């Protein structure tokens, strides 16, 4: 989460509204922990400390993961510039972006934080959020739209090692506060690798249809 001291009046109002809603759902929750949660999960109240990506070779073997990290909010712009610079090199290629819940969370977060720093993404296919399409953005969670399925559930189903071992998303803030950005990087890379391995297993049953063109 961004520090509350940096918030504008509009951000403070949003934080108050989200915190009240979170505490109404769980009256026994610790207010400080609930505040950290809602600020971390909203792109106007939180910031990006790590983006990890991994690709596959034509033979199916995985490449070495690449990570872009920031130890504090003041380094977020450099992280995003480095990420978009790397993505821009793929402009000539037809890419399928694979995420888990990316259409509902990651893409919106990435777009919002890029706007904060006035960065123009070199390609917009990563932001495709059409729930019934799987190219150019294949969100594996969209295969289970009616079920509360997590990535670790899909890993268990398919026999893929779960990334939620050393830590999970709830531990990112604590790791940063402890100065252990490398633990966050390892977690994010494991998450990316597990997502791609699940995609490789699921690919034969994914209906790759293009989004219909408007009449």
Order of alpha helices (4+ residues) and beta strands (2+ residues): alpha-alpha-beta-beta-alpha-beta-alpha-beta-alpha-alpha-alpha
